[in-house]
Amino acid sequence: MGRFRRFAAILTGAAAALAVVTPAASAASLDLPDGMTASYLAFDQTTGHTFGADEHRQYRSASVVKLFIALDYLESHGPGYQIPAEDLALLQPMLRSSNDDAASTLWVRDGWQEIVNRMVALIGLTDTAPPEKPGMWGYTAISAADIVKTYRYLLHRANPEYRDFIMDNLHEATQCASDGFDQSFGIPSAVGELPHGVKQGWSGFGAAPAPGQECASQDPVTQRVLNSPEVRAAARIASSGDDATADGIDLTNRAMHTTGTVGPCDRTIVVVLTLEPTTTTWQESADRITRLTRSVYRHTILDD
């Protein structure tokens, strides 16, 4: 099903897929809640309509960088590669349930910051940069514009095998992340019953939800990811030194990001990146980014 869905997207949006994204042509600033910093960009691949604001501002990626880790893995092995079961047990929960141990294992094994450098060169990203601390993959710098460009690469330029693997897993994203947080904020809650695939990200909310707010894992594959030597190596480096700033990227305020596609044939790419004060609760941030995402999506499809 995934392969046919993606081919349909290419055929129905061929002109838009080859066009250069020019978000400034349809840029507008939506009203934001007090204390929130946000950048967003959405692209309707059928009409070519874009809607965005401050789309080149850099944010720490949190788990959105897992898109790069997965794509780099596939690109490095080449088409036709049969992914071993032990690697599937890393890639699937990393993409579906945002498993951090899986990401750390692949991050260390496949080259640390070089993963990001290779993706920057491959996709042509302009605002993305690897983290200063090699163990902190979540401190990779990204922008809304670059993540839209990444989805466009996946949908229209990547080998169909890579595209289908990543996008099919994003379409199977679980409500509950491996760490117990509810990752249904943003796109999943904003678009109702419309088909969607997402890679979410969050940082600064602690290692686990507050007592009584845990979200029970719905994906048993996440239980097969163990604390590996690579995880321990990344953690040792991550725990050393000062984490306050990295080239001006805010590492203090709470980050919550929603990225992915919405609609039949992955028609609309939506990326919303936010920062919230450290006093903002998880549920408050989730509600606020969901309302913002709903507005961004509606403004993107207003020409239909």
Beta strands, then each sheet from edge to edge (+ up, - down):
strand 1: 37-44
strand 2: 50-53
strand 3: 59-60
strand 4: 141-142
strand 5: 196-203
strand 6: 245-246
strand 7: 249-250
strand 8: 254-262
strand 9: 268-276
sheet 1: 2+ 1- 9+ 8- 5+
sheet 2: 3+ 4-
sheet 3: 6+ 7-
end
